[in-house]
């Protein structure tokens, strides 16, 4: 009896999932925000990419958008070994006054001592 009831509930859930439309925009944004795919930019409050002091993270792309944050002092660039990622940190909030460039990094690299940077541009897959 318990098995039959569980199977019935499972079939109902699967049916609802299959019948509900999926918003491709939200799926795309969710995928983009996922940093578990070996490509991720993480910014920190300290100058040495110390675990536990993360302020946030995002997955870069090739758009060259200016990412703004009130203040960060280091950036962990994590990219796969084939493609690599590149970040430029800026002292202003408009991505105009460059203070450091990671170069094309494969694997993990910490951009240290950014001393309160306010914006960055990071590229991946260009």
Beta strands, then each sheet from edge to edge (+ up, - down):
strand 1: 40-44
strand 2: 54-58
strand 3: 67-72
strand 4: 74-79
strand 5: 85-90
strand 6: 98-101
strand 7: 107-111
strand 8: 117-124
sheet 1: 2+ 1- 4+ 7-
sheet 2: 3+ 8- 5+ 6-
end
